[in-house]
């Protein structure tokens, strides 16, 4: 019997990390994939609609940031929180 290697585990496939994006009020926007394995404050990420937004803060600890198998939770400024509330 021949064994077949699943394409999911194919070493030629680029590795991607999953990140949870939340808005500045703490609401979840989405879980997205990115070719970077880590992202820091000030970098940009793409929202599901394609817009690039700045990362304001990163939660990458087990208690607050990695729930659900993500590499980290990223707080992004997507414009949903009015400036006078910040």
BELCORLIN-V907027 format. One line per field, one symbol per residue. ss: DSSP state (h for helix, s for strand, l for the rest). phi: phi as a letter, one per 20 degrees, with the letter a starting at -180 (. if undefined). psi: psi as a letter, one per 40 degrees, with the letter a starting at -180 (. if undefined). A space follows every 10 residues. Layout:
BEGIN
ss=???
phi=???
psi=???
END
This chain:
BEGIN
ss=llllllhhhl llllllssss sslllllsss ssssllllll lllsssllll lssssssssl llllllllll lsssssllll llhhhl
phi=.eedefffdf fefffcddce dcefenefea dcdbffebcd gnfdcefgen feceeebcdc effdddgnme faddeceene dggfee
psi=hiihhhddeh eehihiihhh hiieeehhdi hiiidieiii hdiiihidee ihiihdihhe idddeehefi dihhhigeee hidee.
END
